[in-house]
Amino acid sequence: MQAKTLVEVVQEGTIRLAAPLGIVRCEPIWEFRPYLLVDYILWWILDGVGRAWVEGREFPLGPGTCLVLPPGSTLTALHDPKRRLRVFYAHADFFDHQGCKLTPATLTLPPMPVVVNDLAAFEPLARQIVEGHTAGTAAGILRRDLALRLTLVQIHEAAQTQAVRADGTKLAEVLLAVQENPGLAWTVPELARRAGLSVSQTARRLRALTGQSPQAFVIRARIERARRLMEESTMSLKQIAESLGYTDVYFFHRQFKSVAGMTPGQWRRSREQPAK
Protein backbone atom coordinates (compact mmCIF):
# COMPACT_ATOMS: atom_id res chain seq x y z
CA MET A 1 0.00 0.00 0.00
CA GLN A 2 1.26 3.48 -0.90
CA ALA A 3 2.13 5.90 1.86
CA LYS A 4 -0.72 8.09 3.07
CA THR A 5 -0.55 11.88 3.06
CA LEU A 6 -1.50 14.02 6.04
CA VAL A 7 -4.70 15.22 4.40
CA GLU A 8 -5.73 11.63 3.59
CA VAL A 9 -5.44 10.74 7.26
CA VAL A 10 -7.58 13.76 8.10
CA GLN A 11 -10.19 12.66 5.55
CA GLU A 12 -10.34 8.95 6.28
CA GLY A 13 -8.14 7.97 9.19
CA THR A 14 -7.85 8.49 12.92
CA ILE A 15 -5.55 10.74 14.95
CA ARG A 16 -4.98 10.00 18.61
CA LEU A 17 -3.42 12.66 20.80
CA ALA A 18 -1.45 11.79 23.92
CA ALA A 19 0.10 13.66 26.83
CA PRO A 20 1.97 15.85 27.23
CA LEU A 21 -0.37 18.28 25.46
CA GLY A 22 -0.91 21.98 26.05
CA ILE A 23 0.04 25.58 25.32
CA VAL A 24 2.94 27.08 27.24
CA ARG A 25 4.97 30.30 27.34
CA CYS A 26 8.58 29.14 27.58
CA GLU A 27 10.78 30.41 30.42
CA PRO A 28 13.43 33.06 29.58
CA ILE A 29 16.32 30.57 29.92
CA TRP A 30 14.42 27.79 28.12
CA GLU A 31 16.06 25.70 25.43
CA PHE A 32 15.10 22.40 23.82
CA ARG A 33 18.21 20.28 23.96
CA PRO A 34 18.79 17.61 21.28
CA TYR A 35 15.89 15.23 21.73
CA LEU A 36 15.22 12.01 19.80
CA LEU A 37 11.50 11.70 19.16
CA VAL A 38 9.90 8.34 19.91
CA ASP A 39 6.49 9.23 18.46
CA TYR A 40 4.94 11.92 16.26
CA ILE A 41 5.05 15.39 17.77
CA LEU A 42 2.97 18.46 16.90
CA TRP A 43 4.89 21.64 17.76
CA TRP A 44 3.32 24.92 16.69
CA ILE A 45 4.59 28.42 17.48
CA LEU A 46 1.85 30.89 18.46
CA ASP A 47 4.10 33.78 19.53
CA GLY A 48 7.76 34.70 20.03
CA VAL A 49 10.89 34.06 17.98
CA GLY A 50 13.67 31.52 18.04
CA ARG A 51 15.56 28.95 16.00
CA ALA A 52 15.27 25.20 15.59
CA TRP A 53 17.38 22.39 14.20
CA VAL A 54 15.79 19.21 12.84
CA GLU A 55 18.19 16.54 11.61
CA GLY A 56 20.90 19.20 11.45
CA ARG A 57 18.86 21.62 9.31
CA GLU A 58 18.45 25.08 10.86
CA PHE A 59 15.44 27.37 10.37
CA PRO A 60 13.80 30.32 12.17
CA LEU A 61 10.82 30.00 14.50
CA GLY A 62 8.10 32.63 14.61
CA PRO A 63 4.33 33.02 14.91
CA GLY A 64 2.69 30.45 12.64
CA THR A 65 5.69 28.12 12.33
CA CYS A 66 4.34 24.56 12.49
CA LEU A 67 6.26 21.33 12.89
CA VAL A 68 4.78 17.86 12.50
CA LEU A 69 7.75 15.59 13.14
CA PRO A 70 7.98 11.80 12.87
CA PRO A 71 9.52 9.39 15.36
CA GLY A 72 13.24 9.08 14.87
CA SER A 73 13.71 12.82 14.27
CA THR A 74 16.06 14.88 16.43
CA LEU A 75 14.80 18.31 17.49
CA THR A 76 16.82 21.14 19.05
CA ALA A 77 15.47 24.65 19.69
CA LEU A 78 16.13 27.91 21.54
CA HIS A 79 14.51 31.34 21.67
CA ASP A 80 15.06 35.03 22.34
CA PRO A 81 14.52 35.57 26.11
CA LYS A 82 13.02 38.98 25.32
CA ARG A 83 10.54 37.47 22.84
CA ARG A 84 9.78 34.14 24.47
CA LEU A 85 8.12 31.39 22.50
CA ARG A 86 4.52 30.43 23.19
CA VAL A 87 4.06 26.90 21.89
CA PHE A 88 1.26 24.42 21.31
CA TYR A 89 2.64 20.92 21.78
CA ALA A 90 1.20 17.41 21.64
CA HIS A 91 2.20 13.85 20.91
CA ALA A 92 0.17 11.92 18.35
CA ASP A 93 -0.36 8.61 16.60
CA PHE A 94 -1.84 8.40 13.10
CA PHE A 95 -3.96 5.50 11.81
CA ASP A 96 -5.37 4.71 8.37
CA HIS A 97 -9.04 3.96 7.65
CA GLN A 98 -8.51 0.31 8.61
CA GLY A 99 -7.03 1.20 11.99
CA CYS A 100 -3.44 0.36 11.04
CA LYS A 101 -0.89 2.55 12.81
CA LEU A 102 1.11 4.65 10.37
CA THR A 103 4.89 4.97 10.52
CA PRO A 104 7.39 7.22 8.72
CA ALA A 105 7.40 4.57 5.96
CA THR A 106 3.62 4.73 5.49
CA LEU A 107 2.85 8.41 6.24
CA THR A 108 4.21 11.19 4.03
CA LEU A 109 4.45 14.51 5.88
CA PRO A 110 4.84 17.89 4.15
CA PRO A 111 8.35 19.35 4.20
CA MET A 112 9.00 21.16 7.46
CA PRO A 113 8.73 23.85 8.63
CA VAL A 114 5.31 25.00 7.43
CA VAL A 115 4.26 28.58 8.12
CA VAL A 116 0.54 29.22 8.63
CA ASN A 117 -0.15 32.90 8.06
CA ASP A 118 -3.76 33.03 9.27
CA LEU A 119 -3.04 32.94 13.00
CA ALA A 120 -6.35 34.65 13.73
CA ALA A 121 -8.06 31.41 12.72
CA PHE A 122 -5.30 28.98 13.67
CA GLU A 123 -4.64 29.95 17.30
CA PRO A 124 -8.27 29.62 18.49
CA LEU A 125 -8.32 26.11 17.02
CA ALA A 126 -5.17 25.22 18.96
CA ARG A 127 -6.89 26.43 22.11
CA GLN A 128 -9.97 24.35 21.30
CA ILE A 129 -7.74 21.27 21.06
CA VAL A 130 -6.30 21.89 24.53
CA GLU A 131 -9.60 22.87 26.15
CA GLY A 132 -11.49 19.94 24.65
CA HIS A 133 -8.77 17.49 25.66
CA THR A 134 -8.68 18.88 29.20
CA ALA A 135 -12.47 18.70 29.56
CA GLY A 136 -12.41 15.00 28.70
CA THR A 137 -16.17 14.90 28.09
CA ALA A 138 -17.72 13.41 24.96
CA ALA A 139 -18.46 16.92 23.70
CA GLY A 140 -14.96 18.09 24.63
CA ILE A 141 -13.27 15.21 22.80
CA LEU A 142 -15.41 15.85 19.71
CA ARG A 143 -14.48 19.55 19.83
CA ARG A 144 -10.80 18.61 20.21
CA ASP A 145 -10.85 16.20 17.28
CA LEU A 146 -12.67 18.58 14.94
CA ALA A 147 -10.30 21.43 15.80
CA LEU A 148 -7.29 19.15 15.30
CA ARG A 149 -8.44 18.11 11.84
CA LEU A 150 -9.01 21.74 10.85
CA THR A 151 -5.52 22.76 12.00
CA LEU A 152 -3.95 19.90 10.06
CA VAL A 153 -5.89 20.93 6.94
CA GLN A 154 -4.54 24.47 7.37
CA ILE A 155 -1.01 23.10 7.68
CA HIS A 156 -1.50 20.95 4.57
CA GLU A 157 -2.78 23.93 2.54
CA ALA A 158 0.03 26.19 3.77
CA ALA A 159 2.60 23.55 2.79
CA GLN A 160 1.15 23.32 -0.71
CA THR A 161 1.21 27.10 -1.10
CA GLN A 162 4.85 27.24 0.03
CA ALA A 163 5.84 24.52 -2.41
CA VAL A 164 4.18 26.22 -5.37
CA ARG A 165 5.80 29.57 -4.57
CA ALA A 166 9.21 27.96 -4.15
CA ASP A 167 9.00 25.98 -7.38
CA GLY A 168 8.84 28.90 -9.80
CA THR A 169 8.04 26.71 -12.86
CA LYS A 170 4.92 25.65 -14.74
CA LEU A 171 4.96 22.32 -12.93
CA ALA A 172 2.37 23.43 -10.37
CA GLU A 173 -0.01 24.28 -13.22
CA VAL A 174 0.61 20.87 -14.77
CA LEU A 175 -0.14 19.09 -11.50
CA LEU A 176 -3.43 20.99 -11.26
CA ALA A 177 -4.23 19.87 -14.82
CA VAL A 178 -3.60 16.25 -13.80
CA GLN A 179 -5.98 16.59 -10.86
CA GLU A 180 -8.63 18.22 -13.06
CA ASN A 181 -8.35 15.62 -15.85
CA PRO A 182 -6.78 12.48 -14.37
CA GLY A 183 -8.11 10.26 -17.17
CA LEU A 184 -5.75 11.70 -19.80
CA ALA A 185 -2.64 9.77 -20.84
CA TRP A 186 -0.27 11.41 -18.36
CA THR A 187 3.22 10.04 -19.03
CA VAL A 188 6.34 11.48 -17.43
CA PRO A 189 7.56 12.84 -20.81
CA GLU A 190 4.18 14.55 -21.28
CA LEU A 191 4.37 16.12 -17.82
CA ALA A 192 7.91 17.29 -18.60
CA ARG A 193 6.89 18.74 -21.98
CA ARG A 194 4.05 20.75 -20.45
CA ALA A 195 6.24 21.99 -17.60
CA GLY A 196 9.11 22.93 -19.90
CA LEU A 197 11.51 20.69 -17.98
CA SER A 198 13.58 17.60 -18.64
CA VAL A 199 12.22 14.25 -17.50
CA SER A 200 14.75 14.07 -14.66
CA GLN A 201 14.01 17.66 -13.55
CA THR A 202 10.28 16.90 -13.59
CA ALA A 203 10.69 13.82 -11.44
CA ARG A 204 12.94 15.64 -8.97
CA ARG A 205 10.78 18.76 -8.64
CA LEU A 206 7.52 16.84 -8.49
CA ARG A 207 8.85 14.76 -5.63
CA ALA A 208 9.94 17.95 -3.84
CA LEU A 209 6.46 19.43 -4.31
CA THR A 210 4.36 16.39 -3.45
CA GLY A 211 6.62 13.78 -1.87
CA GLN A 212 5.66 11.37 -4.66
CA SER A 213 7.06 10.10 -7.94
CA PRO A 214 5.30 11.32 -11.13
CA GLN A 215 3.71 7.90 -11.64
CA ALA A 216 2.47 7.74 -8.04
CA PHE A 217 1.02 11.27 -8.30
CA VAL A 218 -0.98 10.39 -11.44
CA ILE A 219 -2.22 7.12 -9.94
CA ARG A 220 -3.29 8.85 -6.74
CA ALA A 221 -5.11 11.57 -8.72
CA ARG A 222 -7.02 8.88 -10.63
CA ILE A 223 -7.93 6.96 -7.50
CA GLU A 224 -9.05 10.14 -5.73
CA ARG A 225 -11.31 10.91 -8.70
CA ALA A 226 -12.59 7.32 -8.69
CA ARG A 227 -13.55 7.66 -5.03
CA ARG A 228 -15.45 10.87 -5.73
CA LEU A 229 -17.29 9.26 -8.65
CA MET A 230 -18.28 6.29 -6.49
CA GLU A 231 -19.65 8.68 -3.87
CA GLU A 232 -21.37 11.13 -6.19
CA SER A 233 -22.55 9.09 -9.18
CA THR A 234 -24.28 5.84 -10.11
CA MET A 235 -21.58 4.92 -12.64
CA SER A 236 -20.50 1.28 -12.61
CA LEU A 237 -16.93 0.42 -11.66
CA LYS A 238 -16.23 -0.45 -15.31
CA GLN A 239 -17.51 2.96 -16.44
CA ILE A 240 -15.43 4.72 -13.79
CA ALA A 241 -12.32 2.79 -14.81
CA GLU A 242 -12.82 3.64 -18.48
CA SER A 243 -13.44 7.33 -17.73
CA LEU A 244 -10.08 7.42 -15.93
CA GLY A 245 -8.13 5.94 -18.82
CA TYR A 246 -8.05 2.29 -17.74
CA THR A 247 -8.57 -0.26 -20.52
CA ASP A 248 -8.26 -3.15 -18.06
CA VAL A 249 -10.75 -2.98 -15.18
CA TYR A 250 -8.74 -5.53 -13.19
CA PHE A 251 -5.65 -3.32 -13.42
CA PHE A 252 -7.80 -0.46 -12.11
CA HIS A 253 -8.85 -2.68 -9.19
CA ARG A 254 -5.22 -3.47 -8.36
CA GLN A 255 -4.12 0.17 -8.47
CA PHE A 256 -7.11 1.25 -6.41
CA LYS A 257 -6.31 -1.32 -3.73
CA SER A 258 -2.63 -0.30 -3.68
CA VAL A 259 -3.68 3.27 -2.79
CA ALA A 260 -6.86 2.79 -0.76
CA GLY A 261 -6.06 -0.52 0.93
CA MET A 262 -9.29 -2.13 -0.32
CA THR A 263 -10.95 -2.93 -3.64
CA PRO A 264 -13.26 -0.39 -5.32
CA GLY A 265 -16.27 -2.56 -4.49
CA GLN A 266 -15.29 -2.79 -0.84
CA TRP A 267 -14.68 0.95 -0.69
CA ARG A 268 -18.06 1.77 -2.26
CA ARG A 269 -19.87 -0.58 0.13
CA SER A 270 -18.06 0.95 3.11
CA ARG A 271 -19.51 4.35 2.14
CA GLU A 272 -23.07 3.10 1.81
CA GLN A 273 -25.11 4.08 4.86
CA PRO A 274 -27.58 1.42 5.99
CA ALA A 275 -31.18 2.51 6.12
CA LYS A 276 -32.47 3.27 9.61
TORDOSE-671986 format. One record per residue (C-alpha): residue in three letters; chain; x, y, z. Coordinates in Angstrom, 2 decimals. Layout:
// residues N
+------+-----+---------+---------+---------+
! type ! mol !       x !       y !       z !
+------+-----+---------+---------+---------+
!  ALA !   A !       X !       Y !       Z !
...
+------+-----+---------+---------+---------+
This chain:
// residues 276
+------+-----+---------+---------+---------+
! type ! mol !       x !       y !       z !
+------+-----+---------+---------+---------+
!  MET !   A !    0.00 !    0.00 !    0.00 !
!  GLN !   A !    1.26 !    3.48 !   -0.90 !
!  ALA !   A !    2.13 !    5.90 !    1.86 !
!  LYS !   A !   -0.72 !    8.09 !    3.07 !
!  THR !   A !   -0.55 !   11.88 !    3.06 !
!  LEU !   A !   -1.50 !   14.02 !    6.04 !
!  VAL !   A !   -4.70 !   15.22 !    4.40 !
!  GLU !   A !   -5.73 !   11.63 !    3.59 !
!  VAL !   A !   -5.44 !   10.74 !    7.26 !
!  VAL !   A !   -7.58 !   13.76 !    8.10 !
!  GLN !   A !  -10.19 !   12.66 !    5.55 !
!  GLU !   A !  -10.34 !    8.95 !    6.28 !
!  GLY !   A !   -8.14 !    7.97 !    9.19 !
!  THR !   A !   -7.85 !    8.49 !   12.92 !
!  ILE !   A !   -5.55 !   10.74 !   14.95 !
!  ARG !   A !   -4.98 !   10.00 !   18.61 !
!  LEU !   A !   -3.42 !   12.66 !   20.80 !
!  ALA !   A !   -1.45 !   11.79 !   23.92 !
!  ALA !   A !    0.10 !   13.66 !   26.83 !
!  PRO !   A !    1.97 !   15.85 !   27.23 !
!  LEU !   A !   -0.37 !   18.28 !   25.46 !
!  GLY !   A !   -0.91 !   21.98 !   26.05 !
!  ILE !   A !    0.04 !   25.58 !   25.32 !
!  VAL !   A !    2.94 !   27.08 !   27.24 !
!  ARG !   A !    4.97 !   30.30 !   27.34 !
!  CYS !   A !    8.58 !   29.14 !   27.58 !
!  GLU !   A !   10.78 !   30.41 !   30.42 !
!  PRO !   A !   13.43 !   33.06 !   29.58 !
!  ILE !   A !   16.32 !   30.57 !   29.92 !
!  TRP !   A !   14.42 !   27.79 !   28.12 !
!  GLU !   A !   16.06 !   25.70 !   25.43 !
!  PHE !   A !   15.10 !   22.40 !   23.82 !
!  ARG !   A !   18.21 !   20.28 !   23.96 !
!  PRO !   A !   18.79 !   17.61 !   21.28 !
!  TYR !   A !   15.89 !   15.23 !   21.73 !
!  LEU !   A !   15.22 !   12.01 !   19.80 !
!  LEU !   A !   11.50 !   11.70 !   19.16 !
!  VAL !   A !    9.90 !    8.34 !   19.91 !
!  ASP !   A !    6.49 !    9.23 !   18.46 !
!  TYR !   A !    4.94 !   11.92 !   16.26 !
!  ILE !   A !    5.05 !   15.39 !   17.77 !
!  LEU !   A !    2.97 !   18.46 !   16.90 !
!  TRP !   A !    4.89 !   21.64 !   17.76 !
!  TRP !   A !    3.32 !   24.92 !   16.69 !
!  ILE !   A !    4.59 !   28.42 !   17.48 !
!  LEU !   A !    1.85 !   30.89 !   18.46 !
!  ASP !   A !    4.10 !   33.78 !   19.53 !
!  GLY !   A !    7.76 !   34.70 !   20.03 !
!  VAL !   A !   10.89 !   34.06 !   17.98 !
!  GLY !   A !   13.67 !   31.52 !   18.04 !
!  ARG !   A !   15.56 !   28.95 !   16.00 !
!  ALA !   A !   15.27 !   25.20 !   15.59 !
!  TRP !   A !   17.38 !   22.39 !   14.20 !
!  VAL !   A !   15.79 !   19.21 !   12.84 !
!  GLU !   A !   18.19 !   16.54 !   11.61 !
!  GLY !   A !   20.90 !   19.20 !   11.45 !
!  ARG !   A !   18.86 !   21.62 !    9.31 !
!  GLU !   A !   18.45 !   25.08 !   10.86 !
!  PHE !   A !   15.44 !   27.37 !   10.37 !
!  PRO !   A !   13.80 !   30.32 !   12.17 !
!  LEU !   A !   10.82 !   30.00 !   14.50 !
!  GLY !   A !    8.10 !   32.63 !   14.61 !
!  PRO !   A !    4.33 !   33.02 !   14.91 !
!  GLY !   A !    2.69 !   30.45 !   12.64 !
!  THR !   A !    5.69 !   28.12 !   12.33 !
!  CYS !   A !    4.34 !   24.56 !   12.49 !
!  LEU !   A !    6.26 !   21.33 !   12.89 !
!  VAL !   A !    4.78 !   17.86 !   12.50 !
!  LEU !   A !    7.75 !   15.59 !   13.14 !
!  PRO !   A !    7.98 !   11.80 !   12.87 !
!  PRO !   A !    9.52 !    9.39 !   15.36 !
!  GLY !   A !   13.24 !    9.08 !   14.87 !
!  SER !   A !   13.71 !   12.82 !   14.27 !
!  THR !   A !   16.06 !   14.88 !   16.43 !
!  LEU !   A !   14.80 !   18.31 !   17.49 !
!  THR !   A !   16.82 !   21.14 !   19.05 !
!  ALA !   A !   15.47 !   24.65 !   19.69 !
!  LEU !   A !   16.13 !   27.91 !   21.54 !
!  HIS !   A !   14.51 !   31.34 !   21.67 !
!  ASP !   A !   15.06 !   35.03 !   22.34 !
!  PRO !   A !   14.52 !   35.57 !   26.11 !
!  LYS !   A !   13.02 !   38.98 !   25.32 !
!  ARG !   A !   10.54 !   37.47 !   22.84 !
!  ARG !   A !    9.78 !   34.14 !   24.47 !
!  LEU !   A !    8.12 !   31.39 !   22.50 !
!  ARG !   A !    4.52 !   30.43 !   23.19 !
!  VAL !   A !    4.06 !   26.90 !   21.89 !
!  PHE !   A !    1.26 !   24.42 !   21.31 !
!  TYR !   A !    2.64 !   20.92 !   21.78 !
!  ALA !   A !    1.20 !   17.41 !   21.64 !
!  HIS !   A !    2.20 !   13.85 !   20.91 !
!  ALA !   A !    0.17 !   11.92 !   18.35 !
!  ASP !   A !   -0.36 !    8.61 !   16.60 !
!  PHE !   A !   -1.84 !    8.40 !   13.10 !
!  PHE !   A !   -3.96 !    5.50 !   11.81 !
!  ASP !   A !   -5.37 !    4.71 !    8.37 !
!  HIS !   A !   -9.04 !    3.96 !    7.65 !
!  GLN !   A !   -8.51 !    0.31 !    8.61 !
!  GLY !   A !   -7.03 !    1.20 !   11.99 !
!  CYS !   A !   -3.44 !    0.36 !   11.04 !
!  LYS !   A !   -0.89 !    2.55 !   12.81 !
!  LEU !   A !    1.11 !    4.65 !   10.37 !
!  THR !   A !    4.89 !    4.97 !   10.52 !
!  PRO !   A !    7.39 !    7.22 !    8.72 !
!  ALA !   A !    7.40 !    4.57 !    5.96 !
!  THR !   A !    3.62 !    4.73 !    5.49 !
!  LEU !   A !    2.85 !    8.41 !    6.24 !
!  THR !   A !    4.21 !   11.19 !    4.03 !
!  LEU !   A !    4.45 !   14.51 !    5.88 !
!  PRO !   A !    4.84 !   17.89 !    4.15 !
!  PRO !   A !    8.35 !   19.35 !    4.20 !
!  MET !   A !    9.00 !   21.16 !    7.46 !
!  PRO !   A !    8.73 !   23.85 !    8.63 !
!  VAL !   A !    5.31 !   25.00 !    7.43 !
!  VAL !   A !    4.26 !   28.58 !    8.12 !
!  VAL !   A !    0.54 !   29.22 !    8.63 !
!  ASN !   A !   -0.15 !   32.90 !    8.06 !
!  ASP !   A !   -3.76 !   33.03 !    9.27 !
!  LEU !   A !   -3.04 !   32.94 !   13.00 !
!  ALA !   A !   -6.35 !   34.65 !   13.73 !
!  ALA !   A !   -8.06 !   31.41 !   12.72 !
!  PHE !   A !   -5.30 !   28.98 !   13.67 !
!  GLU !   A !   -4.64 !   29.95 !   17.30 !
!  PRO !   A !   -8.27 !   29.62 !   18.49 !
!  LEU !   A !   -8.32 !   26.11 !   17.02 !
!  ALA !   A !   -5.17 !   25.22 !   18.96 !
!  ARG !   A !   -6.89 !   26.43 !   22.11 !
!  GLN !   A !   -9.97 !   24.35 !   21.30 !
!  ILE !   A !   -7.74 !   21.27 !   21.06 !
!  VAL !   A !   -6.30 !   21.89 !   24.53 !
!  GLU !   A !   -9.60 !   22.87 !   26.15 !
!  GLY !   A !  -11.49 !   19.94 !   24.65 !
!  HIS !   A !   -8.77 !   17.49 !   25.66 !
!  THR !   A !   -8.68 !   18.88 !   29.20 !
!  ALA !   A !  -12.47 !   18.70 !   29.56 !
!  GLY !   A !  -12.41 !   15.00 !   28.70 !
!  THR !   A !  -16.17 !   14.90 !   28.09 !
!  ALA !   A !  -17.72 !   13.41 !   24.96 !
!  ALA !   A !  -18.46 !   16.92 !   23.70 !
!  GLY !   A !  -14.96 !   18.09 !   24.63 !
!  ILE !   A !  -13.27 !   15.21 !   22.80 !
!  LEU !   A !  -15.41 !   15.85 !   19.71 !
!  ARG !   A !  -14.48 !   19.55 !   19.83 !
!  ARG !   A !  -10.80 !   18.61 !   20.21 !
!  ASP !   A !  -10.85 !   16.20 !   17.28 !
!  LEU !   A !  -12.67 !   18.58 !   14.94 !
!  ALA !   A !  -10.30 !   21.43 !   15.80 !
!  LEU !   A !   -7.29 !   19.15 !   15.30 !
!  ARG !   A !   -8.44 !   18.11 !   11.84 !
!  LEU !   A !   -9.01 !   21.74 !   10.85 !
!  THR !   A !   -5.52 !   22.76 !   12.00 !
!  LEU !   A !   -3.95 !   19.90 !   10.06 !
!  VAL !   A !   -5.89 !   20.93 !    6.94 !
!  GLN !   A !   -4.54 !   24.47 !    7.37 !
!  ILE !   A !   -1.01 !   23.10 !    7.68 !
!  HIS !   A !   -1.50 !   20.95 !    4.57 !
!  GLU !   A !   -2.78 !   23.93 !    2.54 !
!  ALA !   A !    0.03 !   26.19 !    3.77 !
!  ALA !   A !    2.60 !   23.55 !    2.79 !
!  GLN !   A !    1.15 !   23.32 !   -0.71 !
!  THR !   A !    1.21 !   27.10 !   -1.10 !
!  GLN !   A !    4.85 !   27.24 !    0.03 !
!  ALA !   A !    5.84 !   24.52 !   -2.41 !
!  VAL !   A !    4.18 !   26.22 !   -5.37 !
!  ARG !   A !    5.80 !   29.57 !   -4.57 !
!  ALA !   A !    9.21 !   27.96 !   -4.15 !
!  ASP !   A !    9.00 !   25.98 !   -7.38 !
!  GLY !   A !    8.84 !   28.90 !   -9.80 !
!  THR !   A !    8.04 !   26.71 !  -12.86 !
!  LYS !   A !    4.92 !   25.65 !  -14.74 !
!  LEU !   A !    4.96 !   22.32 !  -12.93 !
!  ALA !   A !    2.37 !   23.43 !  -10.37 !
!  GLU !   A !   -0.01 !   24.28 !  -13.22 !
!  VAL !   A !    0.61 !   20.87 !  -14.77 !
!  LEU !   A !   -0.14 !   19.09 !  -11.50 !
!  LEU !   A !   -3.43 !   20.99 !  -11.26 !
!  ALA !   A !   -4.23 !   19.87 !  -14.82 !
!  VAL !   A !   -3.60 !   16.25 !  -13.80 !
!  GLN !   A !   -5.98 !   16.59 !  -10.86 !
!  GLU !   A !   -8.63 !   18.22 !  -13.06 !
!  ASN !   A !   -8.35 !   15.62 !  -15.85 !
!  PRO !   A !   -6.78 !   12.48 !  -14.37 !
!  GLY !   A !   -8.11 !   10.26 !  -17.17 !
!  LEU !   A !   -5.75 !   11.70 !  -19.80 !
!  ALA !   A !   -2.64 !    9.77 !  -20.84 !
!  TRP !   A !   -0.27 !   11.41 !  -18.36 !
!  THR !   A !    3.22 !   10.04 !  -19.03 !
!  VAL !   A !    6.34 !   11.48 !  -17.43 !
!  PRO !   A !    7.56 !   12.84 !  -20.81 !
!  GLU !   A !    4.18 !   14.55 !  -21.28 !
!  LEU !   A !    4.37 !   16.12 !  -17.82 !
!  ALA !   A !    7.91 !   17.29 !  -18.60 !
!  ARG !   A !    6.89 !   18.74 !  -21.98 !
!  ARG !   A !    4.05 !   20.75 !  -20.45 !
!  ALA !   A !    6.24 !   21.99 !  -17.60 !
!  GLY !   A !    9.11 !   22.93 !  -19.90 !
!  LEU !   A !   11.51 !   20.69 !  -17.98 !
!  SER !   A !   13.58 !   17.60 !  -18.64 !
!  VAL !   A !   12.22 !   14.25 !  -17.50 !
!  SER !   A !   14.75 !   14.07 !  -14.66 !
!  GLN !   A !   14.01 !   17.66 !  -13.55 !
!  THR !   A !   10.28 !   16.90 !  -13.59 !
!  ALA !   A !   10.69 !   13.82 !  -11.44 !
!  ARG !   A !   12.94 !   15.64 !   -8.97 !
!  ARG !   A !   10.78 !   18.76 !   -8.64 !
!  LEU !   A !    7.52 !   16.84 !   -8.49 !
!  ARG !   A !    8.85 !   14.76 !   -5.63 !
!  ALA !   A !    9.94 !   17.95 !   -3.84 !
!  LEU !   A !    6.46 !   19.43 !   -4.31 !
!  THR !   A !    4.36 !   16.39 !   -3.45 !
!  GLY !   A !    6.62 !   13.78 !   -1.87 !
!  GLN !   A !    5.66 !   11.37 !   -4.66 !
!  SER !   A !    7.06 !   10.10 !   -7.94 !
!  PRO !   A !    5.30 !   11.32 !  -11.13 !
!  GLN !   A !    3.71 !    7.90 !  -11.64 !
!  ALA !   A !    2.47 !    7.74 !   -8.04 !
!  PHE !   A !    1.02 !   11.27 !   -8.30 !
!  VAL !   A !   -0.98 !   10.39 !  -11.44 !
!  ILE !   A !   -2.22 !    7.12 !   -9.94 !
!  ARG !   A !   -3.29 !    8.85 !   -6.74 !
!  ALA !   A !   -5.11 !   11.57 !   -8.72 !
!  ARG !   A !   -7.02 !    8.88 !  -10.63 !
!  ILE !   A !   -7.93 !    6.96 !   -7.50 !
!  GLU !   A !   -9.05 !   10.14 !   -5.73 !
!  ARG !   A !  -11.31 !   10.91 !   -8.70 !
!  ALA !   A !  -12.59 !    7.32 !   -8.69 !
!  ARG !   A !  -13.55 !    7.66 !   -5.03 !
!  ARG !   A !  -15.45 !   10.87 !   -5.73 !
!  LEU !   A !  -17.29 !    9.26 !   -8.65 !
!  MET !   A !  -18.28 !    6.29 !   -6.49 !
!  GLU !   A !  -19.65 !    8.68 !   -3.87 !
!  GLU !   A !  -21.37 !   11.13 !   -6.19 !
!  SER !   A !  -22.55 !    9.09 !   -9.18 !
!  THR !   A !  -24.28 !    5.84 !  -10.11 !
!  MET !   A !  -21.58 !    4.92 !  -12.64 !
!  SER !   A !  -20.50 !    1.28 !  -12.61 !
!  LEU !   A !  -16.93 !    0.42 !  -11.66 !
!  LYS !   A !  -16.23 !   -0.45 !  -15.31 !
!  GLN !   A !  -17.51 !    2.96 !  -16.44 !
!  ILE !   A !  -15.43 !    4.72 !  -13.79 !
!  ALA !   A !  -12.32 !    2.79 !  -14.81 !
!  GLU !   A !  -12.82 !    3.64 !  -18.48 !
!  SER !   A !  -13.44 !    7.33 !  -17.73 !
!  LEU !   A !  -10.08 !    7.42 !  -15.93 !
!  GLY !   A !   -8.13 !    5.94 !  -18.82 !
!  TYR !   A !   -8.05 !    2.29 !  -17.74 !
!  THR !   A !   -8.57 !   -0.26 !  -20.52 !
!  ASP !   A !   -8.26 !   -3.15 !  -18.06 !
!  VAL !   A !  -10.75 !   -2.98 !  -15.18 !
!  TYR !   A !   -8.74 !   -5.53 !  -13.19 !
!  PHE !   A !   -5.65 !   -3.32 !  -13.42 !
!  PHE !   A !   -7.80 !   -0.46 !  -12.11 !
!  HIS !   A !   -8.85 !   -2.68 !   -9.19 !
!  ARG !   A !   -5.22 !   -3.47 !   -8.36 !
!  GLN !   A !   -4.12 !    0.17 !   -8.47 !
!  PHE !   A !   -7.11 !    1.25 !   -6.41 !
!  LYS !   A !   -6.31 !   -1.32 !   -3.73 !
!  SER !   A !   -2.63 !   -0.30 !   -3.68 !
!  VAL !   A !   -3.68 !    3.27 !   -2.79 !
!  ALA !   A !   -6.86 !    2.79 !   -0.76 !
!  GLY !   A !   -6.06 !   -0.52 !    0.93 !
!  MET !   A !   -9.29 !   -2.13 !   -0.32 !
!  THR !   A !  -10.95 !   -2.93 !   -3.64 !
!  PRO !   A !  -13.26 !   -0.39 !   -5.32 !
!  GLY !   A !  -16.27 !   -2.56 !   -4.49 !
!  GLN !   A !  -15.29 !   -2.79 !   -0.84 !
!  TRP !   A !  -14.68 !    0.95 !   -0.69 !
!  ARG !   A !  -18.06 !    1.77 !   -2.26 !
!  ARG !   A !  -19.87 !   -0.58 !    0.13 !
!  SER !   A !  -18.06 !    0.95 !    3.11 !
!  ARG !   A !  -19.51 !    4.35 !    2.14 !
!  GLU !   A !  -23.07 !    3.10 !    1.81 !
!  GLN !   A !  -25.11 !    4.08 !    4.86 !
!  PRO !   A !  -27.58 !    1.42 !    5.99 !
!  ALA !   A !  -31.18 !    2.51 !    6.12 !
!  LYS !   A !  -32.47 !    3.27 !    9.61 !
+------+-----+---------+---------+---------+
